Amino acid sequence: MSLKNYTLFSFIFVCLVGLIAMFNVTGEYSFSFLGWVYTLPSAVWVVVPLIVFFLATMAHMSYYGLVNYLKINSYKHDFETLTEQISAKFLGHEEEREYKNAEFKTLADFIIQSDIKPKSRFKLNIPKIDKVAETIHKIEDLGEFVDISKYRLSKENPLMQKNMENRVVLEPKYAEEVLKSCDKLTGLCQKAFDTFVEFGDLKQIRKLDITPTKAIAIKLIGRFSGSDEEYELDKEYVKELCAITKFAKEDYIGLAKVLLKKLNPDETLELFFILSRDNIEATGAYIYVNLELEVIDRAKELLAQSGDDEFLEFKAFLCLKEKGRNLRLSSFLEALQK
């Protein structure tokens, strides 16, 4: 029963008892206490204990009602704190929180010591947690860029890094802004550099203290090679790029395939001659270029200087060509790799 209903029915009960006593009990009664004498109608003395009992029960119910109210509030507070801690955990935060109830403190300790992450399309019907889970889904699974400034994540936070990577993909020009604040190499900075190589100024690219991947080095060399480019890569810088990215035989051949489409034959032959002279790993690419450009005698000369177990694919190609087979070198090499 609610306190309001209890008060109403108690008042009605006291009134009924008082009326019954008034019509059925006559006379007066005197009560002496500590020298004081109280004389009241007998009907009043019947009602007084009921009023005292009512006030006592009201005080009792109010006290435990307040205790229960505070307890419920403490549970609500802890529940809100726990949802915040779960949300923070999803976002990559590790924060200690204050709890008023031991049960919630135990759950919080479990969360801190566990590695938890929302699955795709996570739904818990708790708005604060669900919103964070949906944001993570958009960033990590859908590759979207989301404004997460309200979460105040650090720049090193993995979710923040992934979100910025998504923005670089969706807004390539943003890569330049990212690179301005890169004081150490991270996945985000590497991604921004790889994107910036596709449209950035060569002078700016060369100033950046970031080592490209092999694929990006090939893309960079290919982009700034040819007469239609404002800046041309000098051969020394090509050698430097190949060296710092530790090009292997296959990488040099991959570079040759790109440059054969960008440079004229003489420029291509000259470049790969220089590369092969300084690095034995580039010899295969030099042979490849000679074969593609039909400089057969030079290719044969290079193969004759190689070991018996070296460049077997090129030797086999020449053997087939000499037997009258009409083959393209690139198609022949691709067939060997299958």
N, C-alpha and C positions, 0 to 999 in steps of 0.2 A: 504494500500500500504506500502511496506517495505521502509525503509530509503534508501536502495541501489537503488531501482527502482525510488523513488522520486528524488534522486540526478541525475540519468541518464536522466530522462525525463525533469527535470528542465534545465539541461545543454543544451539539444537539443532545448528546447523552447527558451532559451535566445539567442542561436546561430541563430535560425531562425529569431527572432525579430531583432537581430543586422544586419543580412544580408539584410532583407527587408528595415530597416531604412537606411542602407548604400547606397542602390541603389535608394531610393526614397526621402531621406531628405538630402539637401545640406546646406552648410554654417557652421558657427560656432556660438557657444553661450557662453557668459561669465556669470559666476555666482560669486557674491561677498558675502563673509561671514567673519565677524569680521576683515575687512580690507584686507582680502586676496581675490584676484581675480583669478578665475579658468576659463580658456578659453579652450574649447574642441569642437571637431566636434559635430554637433547636433545629429548625429546618436549615438554617445557615450552617450550623455545625456539621450537618449531614453532607452539605455540598463542598465545604472547605477542603476535606481530605481528597476529594476527587480533583479539585483544582490543583492542589499540591502535587498529586500523582501525575496529572497532565503536564504540569510544568517540568517535573522531574524527567518524565519520558521524553518530552520535547528537548530538554538539555542533552539527554543521553543520545537521542537520534541525531541531533545536530552535531554532536561531537564526532560520532562514528560516520556520519555523512560527510563531514569535513575531511576525516581521515581517508575515507574511501575516495573522495574527490581528488585529494592530493595524490593518492596512490594511482588512480586512473591517469591523472595528468603526467605522473612520472613515467608510466608505461607509454603514453602517447609521445612524450618527449624522447624516450629511448628508442621508440619505433622510428620516429623521424630521423634521429641521429643514425640509426642503423641503416636506413635507406640512403642517407647521405654517404655513409661509409662504403656501402656496396657500390653506389654510383662512382665514388672516388676511386674505388678499386678497379672498376671497369675502365676508368680513364687513365689508370696507371699511377694513381696517388697511393702513398703509404702513410696514412695519418693516424695518430692515436686520438681517440675520442673519449669524452667523459660520459659514463653511464651511471644511472642511479639504481639499477636493478641488476643483480648478479646474473640472471638468466641472459639478459642482453649482452652483458660483458663477456660471457662465455661465447656467445655467437660472434661477437666482434673479434675475439681472440682467434677463433676459427677462420674468419675471413682474412685476417692479417697474415696468418700462417699458411694460407692456401693460395693456389694459383687459379683464379676464377676468371672466366671470360664469357660473355653472352654469345650464344649461338646465333646463326642467321635467323632473322625473323623472331627474335626472342620476345616473349610477351609474359608479363607477370601481373598485369592490371594494377600496377603501382606507377602512377604517371611519371614521377621523378626518375625512377629506374628505367622505365620503358622508353622515355625520351632519350636518355643517355645511350641505351642499347640501340635505338633506331639511328642515332647519330653515328655510332660506331659502325653499324651495318652499311650506312651510306658511304662512309669513308673507306672502310677496309674491303667491303664486298662489291660495292657498286662503282668505286673509284671516283666518287663525287667530291667536290670541294664544299665544305660546310663552314659557316662562321661559328667557331667555337671559342671566341674570345672571352665569353662570359665564364668559361670554366677555368680561365687563368692558368693554362698549362705552360710549363717551361718549354723553351725551344728544343731541348733535348728529349722531350717526351715523345715516345714512339708514335702515338696517335697524331700528335702535332706534326711530326716529321712526315708521316704518311699523308696527312691532309695537305701539306705544302707540296709534296710530290704530285698529288692529284692536281693541284692548281697549276703546277708547271706544265703538266700534260695538257690541261684544258686551256691554259693561257701561256703559250710558249714565251712571250715577252717578259713574263714574270720571272723567268730564270735569271735575268740580269739583276733584278732586285735581290734575289736569293744569294747570288754570288758576291754581292757587295758586303754581306755580313758573314761570309764563310771564313772563320779563322782556323778551322780544322776540317779535314776531310770526313764527311759523313755521307750516308746514302743519299740524303737530300741534295747535298752539294754536288755529288757525282752526277745525280740525275739532272740537276740544273745545268751543269757543265756540258753533259751530253746533249741537252736540248739547245744550249746556247751556241754550240758548235755549228748547228744547222743554219743559223741566221746571223750570228755575231760577227763583229769586225775582227779580222785576223790579228791586228795589233793588240786588241784587247784580249783575245784568246791566248796569245803567246805570253801575255803578262800574268795570266792566272797560274798560280802555283798548284796545279792539279794535273796528275798523270792520267791521261785518257786510257780507256780500255783499248784492246786491239781493234775491235770493231769501230770504235769512235775514231781512232787514229786513221784507219783506212778511209772513213767517211770524211775526216778533216783534210787529208791529203788529196782525196778525190775532188772535194768541193773547191779547193783553191789551186787546182791544176787546170791549165787550159787558158787560151787567149781571151776568153770571155769574162775572166775574173779580174776584179780591180787589183787584187794582190795575188802574186804567184808565190807558191812555196819554193824557197830555194832548196837546192839538193842537200845542203848541209842540215837543214831543219828536218827534211825527210829522214835522213840518216839518224838524226837525234831521236825523232819520234819512234822509229823502228827499234832503236836500241833501248830506250827507257821502257818501252812496252814489251820488250823481249820477244820480238817477232820470231816465230818458228818458220819452217819451210812452207807449211800450208798457208801461213799468214802472208808471206811474201807473194805467193801465187795468187791469193785473194786480192792483194793490192794490185798485182799485175792485171788481173781481169778488169778491175775498175779503171786503171789508167790507160789501158788499150783503147778505151772508148773516149777518153778525154784528151790525150796527147797525140801528136803526130808520131809516126813510126820512129823517126830519128831521135826524138826526145825520149821516147819510151826506152829504146835500146841504150841510150846514153845513161839514163838514170839507173837502170838495172845493172848495167856494167859497173857503175860506181858502187852500187850497193853490194854486188857480188864480190867485188874486189876487196871490200872491207869486212864482209861477213859471209862465211861459207854457207850459212843458212839461206842466203838469198840466191845462191847459184841455181837452184832448181827453178826459181822464178825467172832468172835470166835465160835459162834454156827454154822455158815455157814461152817467153816473149819471142825468142828467135824462131821457134817452131810456128807460133801463131802468125808471125809476120813473114813466114816462108823463107827465112834466112837459114836454109837447111845446112849449108856447109859449116857455118859457125856453130850450129847446134850439134852437128856430128863431131866437130873438133872438141867441144866442151864435154860431150859424152865420152869421147875416147880418152880424155884425161881423167875420167872418174873411175872409181873402183868397180869391180865386177858386180858387186851387190848394191850399187847406187843407181838411182834414177831408172829403175827397171821399167817403170811405166812409160817413160819417154823412149827408151830403147825399143820397147815392144811396139810403140806407136810408129816409130820410124821403120821398123821391120815390116809392119803391115802396109805402110805407105809405099815402100819399095816393091812390094808384091802387087801393087796396083789397087789396093783397097782405097776407096774414097771416104775418108774419115775426117771429122773435125776433132781437133785436140780436146776441146772442152767437153764435147759429148763423149769422147772415149774415156776421159778421166772420170766423168760422172758415172759411166757404166761400171768402171772398176770399183767405185766406192759402194755400189749397191750390193 
